Each structure stands twice: as structure tokens, then as C-alpha cells.
Amino acid sequence: MAQKNAGHGQAILAGYRQAIQLGYSWTFQTDADNQIFAAEFVKLWERRTDSFFLLGLRANRQDGIIRNVLSFLNYSVLRLLWGFRLKDSNAPFRLIKTEVLEGLLRDLPVNIFAPNIFLCILAKKREINILGVPVDHKKRKLGKSSLSNANLVLICIQNFMELLRFRLKK
């Protein structure tokens, strides 16, 4: 499915919508940076009877200090604004029952950078069990991040503002 580059969040949403349109029972999402081995998928698949929403939590995360700090800040913001602890809510390795995903997408704000964080918030609010499954994470060897550290900080500020607006609306 070719589409104009509309950014990270819109690419994820396009993939989710395609999975729904094709009628798959389960939807799997991973980033293309090859930091999580494809074989790790089995760990999520084997646990699908335990939850309709599985996150591959990056064990021994191999990102730089800035990404790790920003991930911790995201965890702290979710705890502050929604009162729940959810490690790695933006995990780029997830398996979701497609009918559950479809229901969550209906309430997702438009034009957000990090839809996976919002999907976790919506799932938690609906008391959908989010199951974290540790997966091996490795240092990026392929490609280069499109985000510099400065851009990453700015995007995180933008994401915080999106989360705050979302919290104030709910």
C-alpha cells in the first residue's frame, strides 16, 4: 500500500487500518529498524490466549541515553495524568486482537505523533488487560533514525501536549 510520507504516527495508523480492512483476526505491528528480532514474535503469539493486547517490552533496551530518558518521562507522564504504570507504552512490537484495535481506533485523536501510546491509554481506560512480554532488543544496525536528538526532544514536547489535551478532554 503506497502512501505519501505523512510521518511515523500516520504510517502506523495506515497499517492498522489496512489490517482491519483485510479482516485479519490479529494485527501485529513492529518498526522496520530491525532492533527486535522477528523470531521474538513467537513470544507474543504464544501468549495471545492471555490477553487481546500484547506489548513486546524491550528488555535490555539498546537505545541511547536520550531515548531511554524520554521513555522514562513518558512513563512518568502516563502515571501522573492517568494514574497507571505502563512500561514501554510506545513499544514498537505489539500484537492486538483486530476487533479490539478497531474499537480503540474509533476514539483515537486525529493527527497524533505516537498513536501507540494513545492506544495503550484507551485500552487501560476500557480495562483491557495489556500484557507485557519481554523481548530482546538490540542496537540499531540498519538505517538511521529520521529523528535527531534535538528533534526527538521537540517531538516529545509535542506528544506531551497531545497527551495533556487528551487528558483534559476525557
C-alpha positions as CSV (number, residue, x, y, z in Angstrom):
1,M,0.0,0.0,0.0
2,A,1.8,3.1,-1.2
3,Q,1.1,6.4,0.6
4,K,2.6,9.8,0.9
5,N,5.0,10.1,3.8
6,A,2.8,11.7,6.5
7,G,5.0,10.7,9.4
8,H,5.5,8.0,11.9
9,G,2.1,8.0,13.5
10,Q,0.2,8.1,10.3
11,A,2.2,5.2,8.9
12,I,1.3,3.1,11.9
13,L,-2.4,4.0,11.6
14,A,-2.4,3.3,7.9
15,G,-1.1,-0.2,8.7
16,Y,-3.7,-0.8,11.4
17,R,-6.5,0.4,9.1
18,Q,-5.2,-1.9,6.3
19,A,-5.3,-4.9,8.7
20,I,-8.8,-4.1,9.8
21,Q,-9.9,-3.7,6.1
22,L,-8.4,-7.1,5.2
23,G,-10.3,-8.7,8.1
24,Y,-7.3,-10.2,10.0
25,S,-8.1,-11.7,13.4
26,W,-4.9,-10.3,14.9
27,T,-2.8,-7.3,14.0
28,F,0.9,-7.3,14.6
29,Q,3.0,-4.1,14.4
30,T,6.7,-3.6,14.5
31,D,9.1,-0.9,13.5
32,A,11.3,-1.5,10.5
33,D,14.6,-0.6,12.2
34,N,15.4,-4.3,12.9
35,Q,16.1,-3.7,16.6
36,I,13.8,-6.6,17.6
37,F,14.4,-10.0,16.0
38,A,11.4,-11.2,14.0
39,A,11.6,-14.5,15.9
40,E,10.5,-12.7,19.1
41,F,7.0,-12.6,17.6
42,V,6.5,-16.2,18.8
43,K,6.7,-15.0,22.4
44,L,3.7,-12.7,21.8
45,W,1.8,-15.3,19.7
46,E,2.1,-17.9,22.4
47,R,0.6,-15.6,25.0
48,R,-2.4,-14.4,22.8
49,T,-4.8,-16.5,24.9
50,D,-3.9,-14.4,28.0
51,S,-4.7,-11.0,26.5
52,F,-6.2,-9.3,23.5
53,F,-3.5,-6.6,23.7
54,L,0.2,-7.6,24.0
55,L,3.2,-5.4,24.1
56,G,6.7,-6.6,23.4
57,L,8.6,-4.8,26.2
58,R,12.1,-4.0,25.2
59,A,14.3,-6.0,27.6
60,N,17.9,-4.7,28.0
61,R,16.9,-1.7,25.8
62,Q,19.8,-0.8,23.5
63,D,18.9,2.8,22.7
64,G,20.9,5.9,23.5
65,I,20.6,7.7,26.8
66,I,18.3,10.4,25.4
67,R,15.7,7.8,24.1
68,N,15.9,6.0,27.4
69,V,15.3,9.2,29.4
70,L,12.4,10.2,27.1
71,S,10.9,6.8,27.6
72,F,11.1,7.2,31.3
73,L,9.5,10.6,31.1
74,N,6.7,9.2,29.0
75,Y,6.1,6.5,31.7
76,S,6.1,9.3,34.3
77,V,3.6,11.4,32.4
78,L,1.2,8.5,32.0
79,R,1.4,7.7,35.7
80,L,0.8,11.4,36.5
81,L,-2.1,12.0,34.1
82,W,-3.8,8.7,34.2
83,G,-2.5,7.1,37.4
84,F,-1.3,3.9,35.8
85,R,2.1,2.3,35.4
86,L,2.7,1.2,31.9
87,K,6.3,0.5,31.0
88,D,7.1,1.0,27.3
89,S,3.7,2.2,26.1
90,N,5.2,3.2,22.8
91,A,6.7,-0.3,22.3
92,P,7.2,-0.9,18.5
93,F,6.4,-4.6,18.8
94,R,2.7,-5.3,19.6
95,L,0.0,-7.9,18.9
96,I,-3.6,-6.8,19.2
97,K,-6.9,-8.6,18.5
98,T,-8.1,-6.7,15.4
99,E,-11.7,-6.2,16.7
100,V,-10.3,-4.7,19.9
101,L,-7.9,-2.5,17.8
102,E,-10.8,-1.3,15.6
103,G,-12.8,-0.3,18.7
104,L,-9.9,1.7,20.1
105,L,-9.1,3.4,16.9
106,R,-12.6,5.0,16.9
107,D,-11.7,7.1,19.9
108,L,-8.2,7.9,18.9
109,P,-7.4,11.7,18.4
110,V,-6.6,12.7,14.9
111,N,-3.1,13.8,13.7
112,I,-1.1,12.5,16.7
113,F,2.5,11.6,16.5
114,A,2.5,8.5,18.7
115,P,-0.8,6.6,18.3
116,N,0.5,3.5,20.1
117,I,0.7,5.5,23.4
118,F,-2.9,6.6,23.0
119,L,-4.0,3.1,22.2
120,C,-2.5,1.9,25.5
121,I,-4.3,4.7,27.3
122,L,-7.6,3.8,25.7
123,A,-7.1,0.1,26.4
124,K,-6.3,0.9,30.1
125,K,-9.4,3.1,30.4
126,R,-11.6,0.3,29.0
127,E,-10.0,-2.1,31.4
128,I,-8.5,-4.2,28.6
129,N,-5.7,-6.3,30.0
130,I,-2.4,-5.1,28.5
131,L,0.1,-7.9,28.7
132,G,3.8,-7.0,28.6
133,V,6.0,-9.7,27.2
134,P,9.8,-9.2,27.4
135,V,11.5,-9.3,24.0
136,D,15.2,-8.9,23.2
137,H,16.2,-5.5,21.9
138,K,19.4,-4.8,20.1
139,K,21.3,-1.8,19.0
140,R,20.3,-0.3,15.7
141,K,22.5,-1.5,12.9
142,L,20.3,-0.9,9.8
143,G,19.2,2.5,8.6
144,K,19.4,5.8,10.5
145,S,16.8,7.3,12.7
146,S,15.0,10.1,11.0
147,L,14.9,11.9,14.3
148,S,17.9,13.7,15.6
149,N,18.2,14.1,19.4
150,A,17.0,17.7,19.2
151,N,14.0,16.8,17.0
152,L,13.2,13.9,19.4
153,V,13.0,16.3,22.3
154,L,10.7,18.6,20.4
155,I,8.5,15.7,19.3
156,C,8.3,14.5,22.9
157,I,7.2,18.0,24.0
158,Q,4.6,17.9,21.2
159,N,3.5,14.4,22.4
160,F,3.2,15.6,26.0
161,M,1.0,18.5,24.8
162,E,-1.2,16.0,22.8
163,L,-1.4,13.8,25.9
164,L,-2.4,16.7,28.1
165,R,-5.1,17.9,25.7
166,F,-6.4,14.4,25.5
167,R,-6.5,14.1,29.3
168,L,-8.3,17.4,29.7
169,K,-11.0,16.3,27.2
170,K,-11.7,13.0,28.9
